[in-house]
Amino acid sequence: MKRTRIDFAPPGLRRTLFRTPPRLIFMLPAVLAMCVPAGVMTQRYVEQQQELTDLQAALAVRSAPPPVLVAAAPKVTLAPAQVTAVNAAVGQLNLPWRDLAAALADATPASIALLALEPDAKRRTLRISAEAKNSDDMLAYITRLQAEEWFTSVVLMRHEVMQEDPNRPLRFQVSVQWGTP
Amino acid sequence: MRKLLGHTLRLGIASDGLALVRINRLFGRAPVLLAEQRLDLFAPDALATGLSALFADHAPGGWTVSVVLADELIRLWQVTPPQEATRMGDLEGAAALRFQHLFGSPPAEWVIRADWDAARPFLASAAPLNLLDGLQLAAETHRFHLVDIRPQFVAALNQWRQARRAGAWFGQVHGGVLSLAAYDGAVLMAVRSSPIPAGADRDWLEAHVAREALRVGVGRPERLQLCGAAPAAWGSSPGRLKFACSLLEQNAGDGWSDLARLARTGAPA
């Protein structure tokens, strides 16, 4: 017959333990006895897992494709003139065109017509050839170039009025130098 | 009091006294009666005073204590679960309604516990709230652990559940009262208690069982199994018997008082 589960005692751990059949305590030595081989077997399992991991790592190293040997590049000896030319070319290639163009676009108003840009990467200078309607526009342009942070110096090299042109524009050349990047 | 492995205390509480019994759950030795205390449980502070006197020579600090409540202190009734009951609250509500219907008042001052079953009628029991509170307070005062509080009849049902046979009725004789659990097959149909008149013999028992079967609405049992201090004459004897009657406790008259027998009810025999 099944047990009648009527109990007014407050629930708790002690009540649960009390309801556990007391004769289960006689199974405690058997449980402990089973724990010993279980512990030994667990330790062996962990050791074997470690050995397996090591073996797999060794196998992976052994079966990996041999490293590709890169042939050493032959050493090329260059003459000083060639070195200078290469450096100049590299310097020219490394010219910061994007920043230079942005600085010029900011500084050049619509009244100034740019005719030529001659950069010199070695000296970090840029020679600007341009035309203005009059000297006031030219001087304003030079002032704006000097206000650009990107340029460290702005020098007016020469200027002349183009007599043969009916509009008589003022052609001038400015040399600007930019700072180290 | 020194605690040994497997020992536990059983406290019997009746309306006229208390009893303390020590048992060994581990090795199944005979229960030992430690103390008895006569009192009127319904007097003010009777439980606390009586327990203090009971524990005077047997301090229960650290012990686990099982409490057996005499059947006159509690109420037992059968509850039919509502159809399509889906929640525990449905069963609790049905038990409370049945309590009010049977005993005429809502169970506000009672604590209801039951052998909850949503599919079949189940046995429910109610114990006075102040009695349980008093026990909890005593546990805190005397520092013992309350692990089990059961009505005596429920404790007896569980104690003898392995000896009980399917279809047989179960009964308990205690303090001149016969409590019967009427079964229909394996289903408990009702629990009924009746005082035993003086000189009640086997004929009275047969007539009583027949009356109870009619009241409950089940057939008369083929076997009745009785625990407690049942008269030996009720046991089966060859001849004109309408049902077999087994006395589960052959040594019922072993000199233990009713209080002591109450406390040991439910302990391994």
Interface residues (C-beta under 8 A of the other chain):
Chain A: M1 K2 R3 T4 R5 I6 D7 F8 A9 P10 R14 R15 F18 P22 R23 I25
Chain B: G6 T8 R25 L26 T64 S66 V67 L69 V111 R113 A114 D115 W116 L123 A124 S125 A127 L132 Q136 H145 L146 V147 D148 I149 R150 P151 V154 L157 N158 R161 Q162 R164 A166 A186
